[in-house]
Amino acid sequence: MKKLLLLYWLIPIYLLFLSSYELLTYIGIQSTNKDGVSLISRVDYLKIKNMQAQSNGVIDISFTDNKGVHHTKRMTLPVQLAAQLQDLAMIPIRYKENSFMPIVFMPTYEFHYKMVLMNLAITFFSFLVVLWGGFRINRYVFNLSSTEVLNDQVKQAWEQAKPIESNLA
């Protein structure tokens, strides 16, 4: 039981990792929007996969940054963001090379940061609930195991006391 309990603790660790990733994404989006360079990118390819198990979009964009360097990027986007971009041949973007999210699509900026903020709230709340549940389960398992040890000690003492009773009779 205690070995399974160790596996349980992988769940809150994973949820904390997801929350951290969402937080970095949110900070990156805000930083790129605030401090990034406004550019126009050309859409070279856009495909939306709308399957039951996986819905996303793939977009290839190309642009030249303010230093004159030409960039071609392939990005995977949630289907909600890709659908908003599917009719555009040119997309205004904000670009910040050293950001966690170096490219922000301006037409989807507000929706994107709200979606990331919602994901952050959900994963962090899930982390707190699973963490609280882990402590409760941990306490139950260790109380249960200490009760089992105590019961085993009582049984052993009882078994040792029985031969004494039979000798007295």
Backbone as a chain_set.jsonl record, in Angstrom:
{"seq": "MKKLLLLYWLIPIYLLFLSSYELLTYIGIQSTNKDGVSLISRVDYLKIKNMQAQSNGVIDISFTDNKGVHHTKRMTLPVQLAAQLQDLAMIPIRYKENSFMPIVFMPTYEFHYKMVLMNLAITFFSFLVVLWGGFRINRYVFNLSSTEVLNDQVKQAWEQAKPIESNLA", "coords": {"N": [[0.822, -1.195, 0.0], [1.973, 1.204, 0.775], [3.832, 1.552, -1.232], [2.254, 2.058, -3.455], [1.286, 4.465, -2.659], [3.491, 6.106, -2.953], [3.583, 6.259, -5.74], [1.271, 7.708, -6.15], [2.022, 10.286, -5.469], [3.241, 11.218, -7.721], [1.299, 12.371, -9.276], [0.489, 14.986, -8.153], [2.982, 16.21, -8.537], [3.254, 16.216, -11.316], [1.031, 17.838, -11.983], [1.855, 20.217, -10.821], [4.046, 20.754, -12.44], [2.679, 21.168, -14.892], [1.186, 23.446, -14.199], [3.259, 25.256, -13.759], [4.332, 25.405, -16.338], [2.16, 26.554, -17.719], [2.076, 29.011, -16.385], [4.569, 30.116, -17.133], [4.079, 30.288, -19.881], [1.977, 32.156, -19.915], [3.296, 34.422, -18.824], [5.223, 34.719, -20.808], [3.637, 35.307, -23.081], [2.52, 37.763, -22.29], [4.865, 39.275, -21.978], [5.977, 39.236, -24.579], [3.943, 40.512, -25.989], [3.992, 43.029, -24.788], [6.7, 43.97, -24.987], [7.612, 43.144, -27.446], [8.402, 43.237, -31.013], [6.446, 44.687, -33.517], [5.323, 42.989, -36.323], [4.621, 41.78, -39.667], [3.483, 38.689, -40.679], [3.668, 36.098, -43.133], [1.357, 33.656, -44.106], [2.234, 30.503, -44.825], [1.33, 27.918, -44.806], [-1.516, 26.265, -43.577], [-3.315, 24.084, -41.656], [-6.069, 22.449, -40.302], [-6.659, 19.971, -38.013], [-9.312, 18.082, -37.211], [-10.163, 15.91, -35.281], [-11.701, 13.374, -33.213], [-10.174, 12.562, -30.953], [-8.038, 14.277, -31.029], [-7.652, 17.587, -31.624], [-6.281, 20.074, -33.421], [-4.34, 22.704, -34.897], [-2.02, 23.268, -37.532], [0.387, 25.552, -38.43], [2.39, 27.252, -40.752], [4.515, 29.909, -40.804], [6.126, 32.8, -42.16], [8.482, 35.406, -41.756], [10.252, 38.526, -41.573], [12.472, 39.752, -39.249], [13.163, 42.717, -37.213], [15.879, 43.018, -37.427], [16.502, 42.212, -39.902], [16.655, 39.517, -40.362], [15.455, 36.571, -41.772], [12.762, 34.51, -40.865], [11.318, 31.298, -40.601], [8.684, 29.583, -39.334], [7.159, 26.723, -37.905], [4.241, 26.015, -36.305], [2.257, 24.487, -33.803], [-1.056, 24.801, -33.015], [-3.81, 25.295, -30.742], [-7.059, 24.225, -31.765], [-9.004, 26.214, -31.566], [-7.572, 28.61, -31.772], [-6.31, 28.329, -34.267], [-8.499, 28.214, -35.97], [-9.409, 30.837, -35.952], [-7.483, 32.047, -37.436], [-7.571, 31.047, -39.978], [-8.595, 32.274, -42.294], [-6.836, 34.227, -42.996], [-4.203, 35.619, -44.913], [-2.027, 37.14, -44.377], [-0.637, 37.845, -41.256], [-0.72, 39.93, -38.469], [1.85, 40.091, -36.102], [3.507, 39.9, -32.888], [6.862, 39.922, -32.003], [9.389, 38.59, -30.043], [12.494, 37.682, -29.449], [13.839, 36.352, -27.256], [11.89, 35.43, -25.536], [9.686, 33.27, -23.624], [7.442, 32.611, -25.067], [7.9, 33.37, -28.099], [6.489, 34.322, -30.335], [3.524, 36.035, -30.879], [0.297, 35.991, -32.009], [-1.498, 38.659, -33.107], [-4.32, 38.901, -33.815], [-5.434, 36.879, -32.259], [-4.623, 37.312, -29.709], [-5.919, 38.229, -27.253], [-7.83, 36.198, -26.767], [-6.068, 34.024, -26.588], [-4.384, 34.576, -24.33], [-6.315, 34.594, -22.319], [-7.241, 31.969, -22.471], [-4.927, 30.574, -21.711], [-4.644, 31.563, -19.131], [-6.968, 30.505, -17.977], [-6.383, 27.757, -18.205], [-4.173, 27.686, -16.498], [-5.403, 28.317, -14.048], [-7.099, 26.088, -13.743], [-5.277, 23.893, -13.721], [-3.689, 24.559, -11.492], [-5.579, 24.655, -9.413], [-6.39, 21.997, -9.501], [-3.986, 20.814, -8.769], [-3.822, 21.715, -6.069], [-6.089, 20.432, -4.944], [-5.49, 17.701, -5.367], [-3.12, 17.548, -3.941], [-4.021, 18.11, -1.335], [-5.741, 15.899, -1.052], [-3.804, 13.903, -1.201], [-2.35, 14.247, 1.179], [-4.354, 13.612, 2.997], [-4.893, 10.917, 2.299], [-2.376, 9.857, 2.778], [-2.165, 10.207, 5.557], [-4.248, 8.527, 6.386], [-3.345, 5.999, 5.46], [-0.954, 5.66, 6.908], [-1.946, 5.75, 9.533], [-3.584, 3.511, 9.416], [-1.675, 1.498, 8.964], [-0.195, 1.672, 11.338], [-2.152, 0.938, 13.123], [-2.578, -1.695, 12.293], [-0.088, -2.807, 12.974], [-0.19, -2.521, 15.74], [-2.408, -4.18, 16.29], [-1.315, -6.643, 15.465], [0.696, -6.935, 17.382], [-0.842, -7.174, 19.693], [-2.18, -9.569, 19.11], [0.016, -11.345, 19.037], [0.888, -11.16, 21.691], [-1.366, -12.216, 22.929], [-1.385, -14.829, 21.932], [0.945, -15.761, 23.103], [0.182, -15.678, 25.706], [-1.768, -17.663, 25.954], [-0.6, -20.345, 26.216], [0.294, -20.172, 28.844], [-2.105, -20.002, 30.28], [-3.161, -22.562, 29.745], [-1.331, -24.17, 31.075], [-1.873, -23.584, 33.678], [-4.311, -24.739, 34.131]], "CA": [[0.0, 0.0, 0.0], [2.832, 2.383, 0.847], [4.484, 1.717, -2.531], [1.272, 2.719, -4.308], [1.203, 5.84, -2.185], [4.59, 6.832, -3.595], [3.161, 6.534, -7.114], [0.246, 8.749, -6.095], [2.647, 11.604, -5.372], [3.629, 11.666, -9.056], [0.196, 13.17, -9.835], [0.642, 16.416, -7.855], [4.216, 16.716, -9.146], [2.928, 16.473, -12.717], [0.141, 18.99, -12.038], [2.669, 21.398, -10.529], [4.794, 21.002, -13.673], [1.752, 21.769, -15.853], [0.882, 24.802, -13.735], [4.453, 26.073, -14.005], [4.408, 25.631, -17.778], [1.121, 27.526, -18.067], [2.496, 30.308, -15.859], [5.621, 30.611, -18.024], [3.428, 30.643, -21.138], [1.251, 33.409, -19.674], [4.291, 35.488, -18.694], [5.826, 34.893, -22.126], [2.679, 35.998, -23.948], [2.439, 39.154, -21.841], [6.141, 39.924, -22.253], [6.101, 39.425, -26.029], [2.98, 41.53, -26.405], [4.392, 44.339, -24.264], [8.033, 44.405, -25.395], [7.98, 42.595, -28.749], [8.384, 44.068, -32.207], [5.288, 44.431, -34.381], [5.707, 42.55, -37.661], [3.59, 41.106, -40.453], [3.967, 37.382, -41.136], [2.928, 35.496, -44.238], [0.934, 32.284, -43.837], [2.663, 29.615, -45.907], [0.566, 26.67, -44.727], [-2.396, 26.17, -42.414], [-4.196, 22.924, -41.717], [-6.743, 22.158, -39.041], [-7.041, 18.575, -37.827], [-10.463, 18.061, -36.319], [-10.493, 14.525, -34.96], [-12.295, 13.279, -31.88], [-9.177, 12.452, -29.891], [-7.037, 15.33, -31.113], [-8.028, 18.701, -32.493], [-5.305, 21.154, -33.391], [-4.0, 23.264, -36.192], [-0.602, 23.446, -37.821], [0.569, 26.738, -39.266], [3.739, 27.655, -41.128], [4.568, 31.344, -41.095], [7.457, 33.347, -42.443], [8.559, 36.852, -41.537], [11.587, 39.093, -41.415], [12.463, 40.547, -38.015], [13.665, 44.092, -37.337], [17.316, 42.96, -37.723], [16.635, 41.77, -41.282], [16.793, 38.061, -40.416], [14.218, 35.915, -42.214], [12.388, 33.365, -40.026], [10.203, 30.438, -41.003], [8.308, 28.838, -38.133], [6.013, 25.815, -37.917], [3.674, 26.035, -34.961], [1.03, 23.743, -33.56], [-1.955, 25.667, -32.251], [-5.133, 24.745, -30.43], [-7.988, 24.408, -32.88], [-9.714, 27.484, -31.394], [-6.729, 29.686, -32.302], [-6.089, 28.113, -35.697], [-9.734, 28.533, -36.695], [-9.497, 32.286, -36.083], [-6.459, 32.505, -38.371], [-7.626, 30.302, -41.242], [-8.953, 33.096, -43.447], [-5.851, 35.292, -43.161], [-2.983, 35.324, -45.67], [-0.995, 37.881, -43.656], [-1.051, 37.944, -39.857], [0.12, 40.798, -37.635], [2.391, 39.385, -34.941], [4.513, 40.54, -32.043], [7.985, 38.989, -31.951], [10.446, 38.862, -29.07], [13.332, 36.5, -29.646], [14.242, 35.66, -26.029], [10.731, 35.194, -24.681], [9.209, 31.891, -23.567], [6.547, 32.557, -26.23], [8.483, 34.44, -28.912], [5.554, 34.834, -31.343], [2.137, 36.196, -30.452], [-0.587, 36.422, -33.095], [-2.315, 39.755, -32.592], [-5.768, 38.674, -33.883], [-5.883, 35.91, -31.25], [-3.919, 37.598, -28.457], [-6.793, 38.274, -26.074], [-8.365, 34.849, -26.558], [-4.972, 33.138, -26.213], [-3.946, 34.753, -22.95], [-7.407, 34.172, -21.432], [-7.246, 30.503, -22.472], [-3.79, 30.142, -20.898], [-4.977, 31.9, -17.754], [-7.942, 29.507, -17.526], [-5.642, 26.506, -18.025], [-3.371, 27.854, -15.293], [-6.3, 28.216, -12.89], [-7.575, 24.704, -13.625], [-4.199, 22.986, -13.303], [-3.257, 24.87, -10.134], [-6.63, 24.198, -8.506], [-6.282, 20.53, -9.476], [-2.812, 20.52, -7.95], [-4.162, 21.907, -4.658], [-7.034, 19.385, -4.532], [-4.78, 16.416, -5.324], [-2.177, 17.645, -2.831], [-4.805, 17.941, -0.103], [-6.147, 14.493, -1.015], [-2.617, 13.089, -0.925], [-2.062, 14.298, 2.611], [-5.412, 12.839, 3.686], [-4.646, 9.493, 2.036], [-1.143, 9.533, 3.486], [-2.486, 10.085, 6.982], [-5.067, 7.327, 6.556], [-2.525, 4.794, 5.265], [-0.024, 5.483, 8.018], [-2.745, 5.389, 10.705], [-4.011, 2.137, 9.2], [-0.535, 0.604, 9.147], [0.158, 1.651, 12.761], [-3.196, 0.14, 13.776], [-2.287, -3.088, 11.969], [1.065, -3.207, 13.784], [-0.678, -2.651, 17.108], [-3.229, -5.393, 16.334], [-0.406, -7.784, 15.395], [1.371, -7.048, 18.677], [-1.841, -7.69, 20.643], [-2.375, -10.994, 18.784], [1.201, -12.093, 19.475], [0.853, -11.217, 23.153], [-2.464, -13.117, 23.275], [-0.928, -16.182, 21.624], [1.939, -16.136, 24.119], [-0.499, -15.82, 27.004], [-2.584, -18.88, 25.941], [0.077, -21.5, 26.828], [0.354, -19.969, 30.294], [-3.429, -20.362, 30.797], [-3.347, -24.011, 29.664], [-0.492, -24.781, 32.095], [-2.502, -23.368, 34.981], [-5.499, -25.559, 34.263]], "C": [[0.869, 1.263, 0.0], [3.551, 2.625, -0.478], [3.535, 2.401, -3.521], [1.129, 4.19, -3.93], [2.32, 6.693, -2.795], [4.242, 7.172, -5.042], [2.117, 7.646, -7.162], [0.88, 10.14, -6.13], [3.188, 12.09, -6.717], [2.549, 12.563, -9.674], [0.319, 14.648, -9.45], [1.927, 17.013, -8.432], [3.955, 17.075, -10.603], [2.025, 17.706, -12.859], [0.889, 20.286, -11.717], [3.516, 21.759, -11.746], [3.903, 21.68, -14.714], [1.415, 23.209, -15.475], [2.056, 25.736, -13.999], [4.59, 26.395, -15.486], [3.377, 26.675, -18.223], [1.48, 28.924, -17.571], [3.589, 30.919, -16.742], [5.052, 31.037, -19.375], [2.708, 31.981, -21.0], [2.223, 34.587, -19.589], [4.937, 35.773, -20.044], [4.919, 35.637, -23.088], [2.607, 37.479, -23.58], [3.713, 39.919, -22.191], [6.309, 40.209, -23.744], [5.147, 40.499, -26.515], [3.433, 42.925, -25.982], [5.689, 44.842, -24.901], [8.443, 43.937, -26.789], [7.854, 43.608, -29.874], [7.159, 43.7, -33.037], [5.773, 44.139, -35.792], [4.483, 41.991, -38.376], [4.183, 39.782, -40.928], [3.074, 36.878, -42.262], [2.588, 34.062, -43.857], [1.313, 31.442, -45.045], [1.811, 28.351, -45.96], [-0.285, 26.718, -43.468], [-3.325, 24.99, -42.613], [-4.773, 22.694, -40.325], [-7.134, 20.691, -39.04], [-8.164, 18.556, -36.803], [-10.905, 16.62, -36.126], [-11.05, 14.485, -33.547], [-11.243, 13.312, -30.784], [-8.204, 13.626, -29.881], [-7.496, 16.392, -32.1], [-6.987, 19.791, -32.338], [-5.082, 21.66, -34.8], [-2.498, 23.389, -36.321], [-0.498, 24.632, -38.766], [2.053, 26.953, -39.51], [3.68, 29.134, -41.47], [6.002, 31.73, -41.428], [7.39, 34.86, -42.288], [10.019, 37.26, -41.435], [11.551, 40.004, -40.199], [13.099, 41.92, -38.254], [15.171, 44.152, -37.606], [17.575, 42.511, -39.163], [16.8, 40.273, -41.451], [15.439, 37.453, -40.785], [13.979, 34.666, -41.367], [11.249, 32.615, -40.683], [9.902, 29.552, -39.807], [7.111, 27.939, -38.417], [5.524, 25.739, -36.482], [2.425, 25.165, -34.924], [0.182, 24.585, -32.623], [-3.198, 24.905, -31.841], [-6.102, 25.089, -31.556], [-8.743, 25.735, -32.776], [-8.901, 28.659, -31.942], [-6.548, 29.552, -33.803], [-7.323, 28.488, -36.51], [-9.88, 30.047, -36.902], [-8.515, 32.842, -37.114], [-6.622, 31.946, -39.777], [-7.968, 31.149, -42.464], [-7.911, 34.171, -43.758], [-4.639, 34.805, -43.961], [-1.783, 36.009, -45.025], [-1.51, 38.097, -42.23], [-0.134, 38.922, -39.135], [0.559, 40.026, -36.387], [3.237, 40.332, -34.105], [5.603, 39.49, -31.87], [9.015, 39.487, -30.948], [11.292, 37.601, -28.976], [13.589, 35.712, -28.363], [13.091, 35.381, -25.073], [10.376, 33.702, -24.667], [8.229, 31.619, -24.702], [6.988, 33.669, -27.18], [7.538, 35.044, -29.945], [4.156, 34.884, -30.755], [1.348, 36.71, -31.647], [-1.53, 37.477, -32.546], [-3.823, 39.519, -32.732], [-6.301, 37.733, -32.792], [-5.292, 36.184, -29.87], [-4.827, 37.503, -27.23], [-7.367, 36.89, -25.751], [-7.271, 33.918, -26.033], [-4.573, 33.324, -24.751], [-5.053, 34.392, -21.956], [-7.486, 32.655, -21.347], [-6.102, 29.974, -21.601], [-4.052, 30.429, -19.423], [-5.99, 30.91, -17.171], [-7.264, 28.152, -17.295], [-4.79, 26.539, -16.764], [-4.24, 27.689, -14.044], [-6.753, 26.772, -12.676], [-6.468, 23.785, -13.128], [-3.738, 23.286, -11.879], [-4.305, 24.447, -9.114], [-6.596, 22.672, -8.388], [-5.09, 20.101, -8.63], [-3.138, 20.636, -6.461], [-5.089, 20.812, -4.141], [-6.318, 18.043, -4.395], [-3.754, 16.417, -4.192], [-2.889, 17.441, -1.497], [-5.245, 16.48, 0.042], [-4.979, 13.572, -0.694], [-2.265, 13.083, 0.55], [-3.108, 13.513, 3.41], [-5.191, 11.334, 3.515], [-3.408, 9.035, 2.782], [-1.411, 9.31, 4.974], [-3.295, 8.824, 7.251], [-4.218, 6.066, 6.464], [-1.581, 4.591, 6.441], [-0.753, 5.203, 9.326], [-3.195, 3.95, 10.609], [-2.86, 1.174, 9.459], [-0.116, 0.559, 10.619], [-0.888, 0.866, 13.558], [-2.967, -1.341, 13.514], [-1.122, -3.609, 12.796], [0.628, -3.424, 15.221], [-1.533, -3.908, 17.255], [-2.361, -6.641, 16.288], [0.311, -7.992, 16.723], [0.417, -7.603, 19.733], [-2.07, -9.179, 20.39], [-1.196, -11.832, 19.242], [1.214, -12.227, 20.992], [-0.231, -12.18, 23.615], [-2.056, -14.571, 23.049], [0.1, -16.651, 22.646], [1.28, -16.355, 25.471], [-1.316, -17.112, 27.072], [-1.867, -20.077, 26.539], [0.167, -21.377, 28.347], [-0.983, -20.38, 30.911], [-3.605, -21.875, 30.799], [-2.475, -24.727, 30.686], [-1.123, -24.624, 33.476], [-3.692, -24.303, 35.194], [-5.179, -26.972, 34.506]], "O": [[0.56, 2.25, -0.668], [3.849, 3.77, -0.818], [3.964, 3.224, -4.33], [0.882, 5.044, -4.782], [2.11, 7.864, -3.113], [4.573, 8.257, -5.518], [2.087, 8.434, -8.108], [0.34, 11.06, -6.744], [3.556, 13.258, -6.842], [2.855, 13.418, -10.504], [0.26, 15.502, -10.335], [1.958, 18.194, -8.779], [4.391, 18.127, -11.071], [2.232, 18.525, -13.754], [0.583, 21.335, -12.283], [3.686, 22.939, -12.054], [4.315, 22.652, -15.347], [1.366, 24.087, -16.337], [1.865, 26.879, -14.415], [4.923, 27.522, -15.853], [3.69, 27.57, -19.009], [1.217, 29.912, -18.256], [3.536, 32.107, -17.061], [5.491, 32.033, -19.949], [2.82, 32.842, -21.873], [1.999, 35.627, -20.209], [5.172, 36.931, -20.39], [5.378, 36.505, -23.83], [2.631, 38.344, -24.456], [3.656, 41.063, -22.642], [6.735, 41.299, -24.125], [5.508, 41.311, -27.367], [3.274, 43.889, -26.732], [5.773, 46.001, -25.308], [9.519, 44.3, -27.265], [7.28, 44.685, -29.709], [6.875, 42.519, -33.233], [6.523, 44.915, -36.384], [3.442, 41.76, -37.761], [5.264, 39.761, -41.515], [1.886, 37.193, -42.328], [3.439, 33.336, -43.342], [0.791, 31.635, -46.143], [1.597, 27.782, -47.031], [0.176, 27.161, -42.416], [-4.035, 24.906, -43.615], [-4.065, 22.739, -39.319], [-7.84, 20.219, -39.932], [-7.978, 18.969, -35.659], [-11.881, 16.165, -36.721], [-10.895, 15.435, -32.779], [-11.406, 14.019, -29.789], [-7.612, 13.936, -28.848], [-7.701, 16.107, -33.28], [-6.827, 20.364, -31.26], [-5.588, 21.093, -35.768], [-1.792, 23.591, -35.333], [-1.204, 24.707, -39.771], [2.868, 26.85, -38.593], [2.896, 29.557, -42.319], [6.955, 31.065, -41.023], [6.398, 35.502, -42.634], [10.901, 36.425, -41.234], [10.721, 40.909, -40.111], [13.519, 42.234, -39.368], [15.691, 45.207, -37.969], [18.725, 42.436, -39.596], [17.057, 39.799, -42.557], [14.414, 37.778, -40.186], [14.888, 33.858, -41.175], [10.333, 33.214, -41.248], [10.784, 28.843, -39.322], [6.164, 28.347, -39.09], [6.287, 25.439, -35.563], [1.647, 25.114, -35.877], [0.646, 25.025, -31.571], [-3.599, 23.963, -32.524], [-5.97, 26.122, -32.212], [-9.089, 26.322, -33.801], [-9.466, 29.595, -32.508], [-6.621, 30.541, -34.532], [-7.204, 29.018, -37.615], [-10.416, 30.483, -37.921], [-8.683, 33.958, -37.606], [-5.882, 32.335, -40.681], [-7.643, 30.751, -43.583], [-8.094, 34.948, -44.695], [-4.117, 33.718, -43.715], [-0.658, 35.518, -45.116], [-2.661, 38.48, -42.023], [1.087, 38.772, -39.175], [-0.253, 39.395, -35.711], [3.627, 41.411, -34.551], [5.317, 38.318, -31.624], [9.452, 40.637, -30.993], [10.835, 36.573, -28.475], [13.555, 34.482, -28.402], [13.328, 35.119, -23.894], [10.726, 32.966, -25.59], [8.193, 30.511, -25.238], [6.502, 34.795, -27.078], [7.761, 36.17, -30.39], [3.664, 33.899, -30.203], [1.688, 37.74, -32.228], [-2.283, 37.207, -31.611], [-4.564, 39.91, -31.829], [-7.481, 37.787, -32.445], [-5.447, 35.37, -28.959], [-4.526, 36.777, -26.283], [-7.381, 36.471, -24.593], [-7.519, 33.113, -25.135], [-4.437, 32.347, -24.014], [-4.755, 33.929, -20.855], [-7.765, 32.106, -20.281], [-6.293, 29.028, -20.837], [-3.715, 29.616, -18.563], [-5.884, 30.523, -16.008], [-7.542, 27.479, -16.303], [-4.695, 25.545, -16.045], [-3.853, 27.001, -13.099], [-6.785, 26.294, -11.543], [-6.687, 22.985, -12.217], [-3.427, 22.361, -11.13], [-3.955, 23.931, -8.053], [-6.755, 22.127, -7.296], [-5.175, 19.14, -7.866], [-2.774, 19.76, -5.677], [-4.903, 20.315, -3.03], [-6.521, 17.329, -3.412], [-3.543, 15.387, -3.552], [-2.419, 16.694, -0.639], [-5.137, 15.896, 1.12], [-5.147, 12.573, 0.006], [-1.922, 12.042, 1.109], [-2.775, 12.834, 4.382], [-5.291, 10.573, 4.478], [-3.391, 7.946, 3.356], [-0.936, 8.34, 5.565], [-3.053, 8.129, 8.238], [-4.35, 5.164, 7.292], [-1.422, 3.469, 6.92], [-0.222, 4.475, 10.164], [-3.191, 3.233, 11.609], [-3.049, 0.143, 10.104], [0.283, -0.501, 11.102], [-0.559, 0.211, 14.546], [-3.143, -2.161, 14.415], [-1.166, -4.743, 13.274], [1.03, -4.4, 15.853], [-1.398, -4.629, 18.243], [-2.638, -7.606, 17.0], [0.508, -9.133, 17.139], [0.819, -8.41, 20.571], [-2.147, -9.966, 21.334], [-1.387, -12.922, 19.781], [1.52, -13.297, 21.517], [-0.037, -12.893, 24.599], [-2.345, -15.438, 23.873], [0.116, -17.826, 23.013], [1.771, -17.136, 26.286], [-1.538, -17.618, 28.172], [-2.483, -20.792, 27.329], [0.119, -22.383, 29.054], [-1.002, -21.036, 31.952], [-4.145, -22.425, 31.758], [-2.847, -25.812, 31.134], [-0.913, -25.466, 34.348], [-4.033, -24.617, 36.334], [-6.084, -27.795, 34.64]]}, "num_chains": 1, "name": "protein.A"}
